[in-house]
Amino acid sequence: MRPSRIFRSRWWALLWAAGVIWTALTVATGTPGHAHHPAADAADPDANQNDDGQLHDASGAPVTDDQIRAIANLIG
């Protein structure tokens, strides 16, 4: 399809623009379907460790042993 035909109809132009945006997002973020999932990081303790080896919460604050014990008591 020639570019001049795309812009004869606003619907084709919108479809073309959506394709360009989708392609740009796919290229910028990597392959589709492999998005970052914070819940998966929470299930993997190693994902929440910084270089200092200490666990950190979602905000980046260090987690103490007392906090871990309190959560374990709530769960179990």
C-alpha positions as CSV (number, residue, x, y, z in Angstrom):
1,M,0.0,0.0,0.0
2,R,1.4,3.4,-1.0
3,P,1.6,6.0,1.8
4,S,-0.5,8.5,-0.2
5,R,-3.4,6.0,-0.1
6,I,-3.2,5.7,3.7
7,F,-4.0,9.3,4.4
8,R,-7.0,9.5,2.0
9,S,-9.2,8.0,4.8
10,R,-8.9,9.1,8.4
11,W,-9.6,5.5,9.5
12,W,-6.7,4.1,7.6
13,A,-4.5,6.9,9.0
14,L,-5.6,6.0,12.5
15,L,-4.9,2.3,11.9
16,W,-1.5,3.2,10.4
17,A,-0.7,5.4,13.4
18,A,-1.7,2.7,15.8
19,G,0.6,0.3,14.0
20,V,3.5,2.7,14.2
21,I,2.9,3.2,18.0
22,W,2.6,-0.5,18.6
23,T,5.8,-1.2,16.7
24,A,7.6,1.6,18.6
25,L,6.4,0.2,22.0
26,T,7.4,-3.3,21.0
27,V,10.9,-2.2,20.0
28,A,11.3,0.0,23.0
29,T,10.2,-2.5,25.6
30,G,11.4,-5.7,24.1
31,T,9.3,-8.7,23.0
32,P,5.5,-8.4,23.7
33,G,4.2,-10.5,26.5
34,H,7.3,-10.2,28.7
35,A,6.2,-7.2,30.8
36,H,7.5,-6.6,34.3
37,H,5.3,-8.1,37.0
38,P,5.9,-6.8,40.6
39,A,3.8,-9.6,42.0
40,A,6.2,-12.2,40.5
41,D,9.1,-10.3,42.1
42,A,7.4,-10.4,45.5
43,A,7.2,-14.2,45.2
44,D,10.9,-14.4,44.5
45,P,13.0,-13.1,47.5
46,D,16.2,-12.8,45.4
47,A,14.5,-10.3,43.2
48,N,14.0,-7.9,46.1
49,Q,17.6,-7.9,47.3
50,N,20.0,-5.1,46.5
51,D,23.7,-5.4,46.3
52,D,24.0,-5.3,50.1
53,G,22.1,-8.6,50.4
54,Q,19.3,-7.2,52.5
55,L,15.7,-7.6,51.5
56,H,13.8,-4.4,50.4
57,D,10.1,-3.7,50.1
58,A,8.4,-2.3,47.0
59,S,9.3,1.3,48.0
60,G,13.0,0.3,48.3
61,A,13.1,0.6,52.1
62,P,15.0,-2.2,53.9
63,V,12.9,-4.9,55.6
64,T,13.8,-5.9,59.1
65,D,13.6,-9.3,60.7
66,D,10.8,-8.1,63.0
67,Q,8.7,-7.1,60.0
68,I,9.3,-10.5,58.4
69,R,8.2,-12.3,61.7
70,A,5.1,-10.1,61.9
71,I,4.1,-11.0,58.3
72,A,4.8,-14.7,59.0
73,N,2.5,-14.5,62.1
74,L,-0.3,-12.8,60.0
75,I,0.0,-15.5,57.3
76,G,0.3,-18.4,59.5
